[in-house]
């Protein structure tokens, strides 16, 4: 689950240059390449993952090096933060969905493939589910996100989103 806002000049310059695969997700500036506005398509529209067309805006948060994410679409709204914890070298992303569902994911990985794991609490049922998102970075202007939930002991795809930077 992702969300978004807008861009400082230095981050814009960084996002336009080619990044080595080890830079994605590495350290406190590991997600600066995401700052900006993205057009996203979801090949598996769902309640959890949203409709087939989405807009993602990523901005610098007002505290430290945090990032603020906002995903919007018709009848869909998700907000989250990206927070780097230097002591553990962990990225944490708490999120809330417009329907009241909420959760958090985290990762310590860096590179072109990064797996985030966590949980979500659904507002309608109060049920908690384990979730994971697998990010594949094609470039600093294109990436995909396969979102899965654990059901009956198996991981089941819930959405498959590809985002292109505008």
Buried (B, 14 or more C-beta within 10 A) or exposed (E): BBBBBBBEEEBEEBBEEEBEEEBBBBBBBBBBBBBBBBEBBBEBBBBBBBBBEBBBBBBBBEEEBBBBBBBBBEEBBBBBBBBBEEEEBEBBBBBBBEBEBBBBBBBEBBBBEBBBBBBBBBBEEEEEBBBBBBBBBEEBBEBBBBBBBBEEEEBEBBBBBBBEBE
